[in-house]
Amino acid sequence: MDRIPVFYSQQVVAPDQGASPSAHKPAQVVADWLAHDLPIELTPPAPVTREQLALAHDKAFVDDVLSCRQPNGFGNRSRDVAASLPYTNGAMLAAARAALVNRKVAVAPVSGFHHAGLDFAGGYCTFNGLAVAACVLRDEGLADRVGILDFDQHYGNGTDDIIAKRRLRWIEHYTAGGKWCRRNQAAEFLDAIPAIVAGMSGCGLILYQAGADPHVNDPLGGWLTTEQLRERDRRVFAAAAEWKVPIAWNLAGGYQRTDDGGIKPVLEIHRNTLRECVRMYHGPQAATAPRSD
């Protein structure tokens, strides 16, 4: 693999929505990756349709959010956010498709998924791109079983809600926020990762949320160091490669701000995830990538 496929365009971006940087973060993350000369290939994602969103969500909910009659996950009715949603979900779907084709990996540098349930938004999440991608792939006969590996700080309540109410027993869902949250659990968590991924070895694809908010300095997290987060990602990619399960990953969480309002610490965490992805899938020369900047 010469370059890691990344599905991104300005259409996935909306203005910063305040406490969470996620609406505008994709532009900053991709700019950071390019500035560090990481081997990525950018492709604009196609938007998902309302019908595809409705495979995972209540159709009236989809229509109301996209028409700005109902608040989005940020608690407002921003038309800019509404316009970005088909593309953020489209990026996740495009990455999933690409990973199935290349049998290795692809990236959707977007977030705002796992707190979105069948007919509700919340926690900066509006539509559940993880569940949407899984449902579209299943509907098209491209994957019989899909793993959702959610290593965000917080419990993926929206994903569980959709799985339960749509009876999606063919989705293997693991949400770290349901168990892991204390600093004294860090070593045990890292040691558990190979077995967690092995539990998804029967899936045709893993959708991986590489959350930045478990970082010890995150105002909504607080239990893993920068190097532990990087080791988390290394172990995920190593286990997926060992089991030969394609993996499509996205960003999640990350609420640290610098004094000037920037998100430099979050960018470093997401950069490290990509570095470990490059080291695993780009080839032997990628192993020389520095482990810190």
Summary of the structure (lengths in Angstrom):
residues: 293
radius of gyration: 17.2
end to end distance: 24.3
largest distance: 51.3
contacts: 1085
relative contact order: 0.15
helix: 45%
strand: 13%
